[in-house]
Amino acid sequence: MTYLILARDGTSQIVLKRDSEDAAEKKARELKEMGWFEVEVREDKTAPVTSAPPADRPPTLQ
């Protein structure tokens, strides 16, 4: 599962990704220590996009 870390400073917002919740929480703590605010960790709910075969060719079986 992928986790997103969202944070803001005075002029911008960042979104970072981490593969584990522990790594995301660690990065969130680091950002808070650096002065970022509105720091939060969320699960990435988006499913990976799979590409469809071109319409003029049938899918290849593997």
C-alpha positions as a printed NumPy array, in Angstrom:
array([[  0.   ,   0.   ,   0.   ],
       [  1.194,   3.515,  -0.739],
       [  0.882,   6.415,   1.685],
       [  0.785,  10.113,   0.831],
       [  2.293,  12.818,   3.024],
       [  0.724,  16.23 ,   2.466],
       [  2.263,  19.378,   3.929],
       [  2.271,  23.154,   3.49 ],
       [  4.686,  25.926,   4.201],
       [  4.059,  29.645,   3.783],
       [  3.95 ,  29.588,  -0.016],
       [  3.585,  26.031,  -1.309],
       [  2.206,  22.56 ,  -0.759],
       [  3.965,  19.235,  -1.283],
       [  2.758,  15.672,  -1.671],
       [  5.235,  12.875,  -1.026],
       [  4.765,   9.105,  -1.381],
       [  6.072,   6.318,   0.825],
       [  5.563,   2.548,   0.576],
       [  5.   ,   1.934,   4.284],
       [  3.016,   3.672,   6.985],
       [  6.074,   3.804,   9.261],
       [  8.135,   5.586,   6.599],
       [  5.287,   8.034,   5.951],
       [  4.926,   8.833,   9.668],
       [  8.682,   9.348,   9.975],
       [  8.739,  11.768,   7.043],
       [  5.721,  13.628,   8.449],
       [  7.563,  14.129,  11.768],
       [ 10.644,  15.381,   9.889],
       [  8.564,  17.891,   7.931],
       [  6.953,  19.21 ,  11.123],
       [ 10.412,  19.648,  12.675],
       [ 11.48 ,  21.613,   9.58 ],
       [  8.575,  24.039,  10.032],
       [  6.013,  22.647,   7.605],
       [  2.41 ,  22.772,   8.847],
       [ -0.911,  21.072,   8.071],
       [  1.126,  17.872,   7.755],
       [ -0.992,  14.755,   7.303],
       [ -0.598,  11.164,   6.165],
       [ -3.255,   9.498,   3.99 ],
       [ -3.592,   6.131,   2.313],
       [ -3.349,   6.428,  -1.458],
       [ -6.787,   5.231,  -2.587],
       [ -6.089,   5.527,  -6.312],
       [ -5.708,   2.25 ,  -8.133],
       [ -2.761,   1.814, -10.465],
       [ -3.646,   2.621, -14.047],
       [ -3.267,  -0.277, -16.43 ],
       [ -2.902,   0.423, -20.094],
       [ -5.464,  -1.03 , -22.467],
       [ -4.383,  -2.699, -25.708],
       [ -4.796,  -0.593, -28.857],
       [ -8.285,  -0.848, -30.319],
       [ -7.033,  -2.206, -33.67 ],
       [ -5.289,  -5.25 , -32.1  ],
       [ -6.657,  -7.964, -29.836],
       [ -4.996,  -8.404, -26.429],
       [ -1.978, -10.702, -26.306],
       [ -2.244, -13.745, -24.097],
       [  0.797, -14.571, -22.003]])
